[in-house]
Amino acid sequence: MSFQLSGSAPEIYENSMVPLWFGRWAEALLTFVSLKTGETVLDVACGTGVTTRIAKRDVGSDGRVTGLDINAGMLAKARELADDMDITWIESDVIGTGLPKDSFNAVISQHGYHYFPDQPAALKEFYRVLAPSGRIAMSIWDGHSAYTKALCSAVEKFISPEIAKKQRGQRQTPSANRLIAGLSEAGFRNVTVARQELSIKVPLAATFVPLHLGSMPIANAFHSLPNEEKEALIADVAHTLRGQVVDDQIVYQDAVNVVTGLK
Ligand SMILES: C[S@@+](CC[C@H](N)C(=O)[O-])C[C@H]1O[C@@H](n2cnc3c(N)ncnc32)[C@H](O)[C@@H]1O
């Protein structure tokens, strides 16, 4: 499974998905590393940089923050948004970053880990670049929410089972036990997993589904549908989630696992 966005998707991702989803989880993730003024931080799979910017706010002008992502479009948006923030941006795969060993006090990553093609190698790379006693915190979806289940079911009906499989893959995430085993095998100690839940509020399906799918790797498959099929897909999601509409918003619980450890 991969997560690669092109065209206007990084813009839609930043303008819609960051305020509704990723910005909220970002503040929650950063509480796990308690960054201090002057520390050095690597944000892996930083995307448009929501967690990177918060990390820079926390370490202040004496701190050094690096955002790393494989996708040039996501990094272009990240650079634009942090124009005046003195953050280093690196376009690279998580493996073979070329970063010096023992150089960061903290490595963070939000919703990147399950896309890495070689997770044990990625964890070893994070261990290598962390300074002794450095800490890691990564958040990963804890499976599907009511919204993502409804969406994937509609994608299967109105686009195709193959595209639905791709979309479902975004939430096929490792169990807490697998995360603990993976970090321990890479050398981390004091490894823990904490489950975090948030009540998520998004606009009604007619507004939100096109924005969400427009910010996903399957955006082209959705945009290529004839209008009546697009409307049918959206209506299907709206119907499935009709019991979860409150004050013109869809309201549902979502959850992540945050895995932490020390070098
Ligand atoms: C769902 S986005 C999360 C972005 C950001 N962390 C956030 O919370 O908004 C997943 C990110 O992982 C990046 N990514 C996927 N595979 C990668 C890899 N092998 N190396 C580096 N980045 C990768 C994608 O380019 C994308 O920006």
The ligand as an SDF file (V2000), in Angstrom:
LIG
                    3D

 27 29  0  0  0  0  0  0  0  0999 V2000
   -1.6340   10.3340    5.5420 C   0  0  0  0  0  0  0  0  0  0  0  0
   -0.2430   11.2810    5.1100 S   0  0  0  0  0  0  0  0  0  0  0  0
    0.2310   11.9170    6.7140 C   0  0  0  0  0  0  0  0  0  0  0  0
    0.9830   13.2060    6.5810 C   0  0  0  0  0  0  0  0  0  0  0  0
    1.2610   13.9690    7.8730 C   0  0  0  0  0  0  0  0  0  0  0  0
    2.0990   13.2070    8.7780 N   0  0  0  0  0  0  0  0  0  0  0  0
   -0.0110   14.4010    8.5500 C   0  0  0  0  0  0  0  0  0  0  0  0
   -0.2710   13.9670    9.6680 O   0  0  0  0  0  0  0  0  0  0  0  0
   -0.7660   15.1790    7.9540 O   0  0  0  0  0  0  0  0  0  0  0  0
    1.0020   10.0620    4.8040 C   0  0  0  0  0  0  0  0  0  0  0  0
    2.3320   10.6540    4.3360 C   0  0  0  0  0  0  0  0  0  0  0  0
    3.3090    9.6040    4.2730 O   0  0  0  0  0  0  0  0  0  0  0  0
    4.2020    9.8970    3.2140 C   0  0  0  0  0  0  0  0  0  0  0  0
    4.9350    8.6800    2.8740 N   0  0  0  0  0  0  0  0  0  0  0  0
    4.3960    7.5240    2.4200 C   0  0  0  0  0  0  0  0  0  0  0  0
    5.3770    6.6140    2.1970 N   0  0  0  0  0  0  0  0  0  0  0  0
    6.5610    7.2070    2.5360 C   0  0  0  0  0  0  0  0  0  0  0  0
    7.9210    6.7690    2.5280 C   0  0  0  0  0  0  0  0  0  0  0  0
    8.2450    5.5360    2.1320 N   0  0  0  0  0  0  0  0  0  0  0  0
    8.8800    7.6340    2.9280 N   0  0  0  0  0  0  0  0  0  0  0  0
    8.5420    8.8970    3.3290 C   0  0  0  0  0  0  0  0  0  0  0  0
    7.2660    9.3680    3.3540 N   0  0  0  0  0  0  0  0  0  0  0  0
    6.2880    8.5350    2.9640 C   0  0  0  0  0  0  0  0  0  0  0  0
    3.2540   10.3940    2.1130 C   0  0  0  0  0  0  0  0  0  0  0  0
    3.9340   11.0820    1.0980 O   0  0  0  0  0  0  0  0  0  0  0  0
    2.2810   11.2650    2.9250 C   0  0  0  0  0  0  0  0  0  0  0  0
    2.6860   12.6150    2.9690 O   0  0  0  0  0  0  0  0  0  0  0  0
  1  2  1  0
  2  3  1  0
  2 10  1  0
  3  4  1  0
  4  5  1  0
  5  6  1  0
  5  7  1  0
  7  8  2  0
  7  9  1  0
 10 11  1  0
 11 12  1  0
 11 26  1  0
 12 13  1  0
 13 14  1  0
 13 24  1  0
 14 15  1  0
 14 23  1  0
 15 16  2  0
 16 17  1  0
 17 18  1  0
 17 23  2  0
 18 19  1  0
 18 20  2  0
 20 21  1  0
 21 22  2  0
 22 23  1  0
 24 25  1  0
 24 26  1  0
 26 27  1  0
M  CHG  2   2   1   9  -1
M  END
$$$$
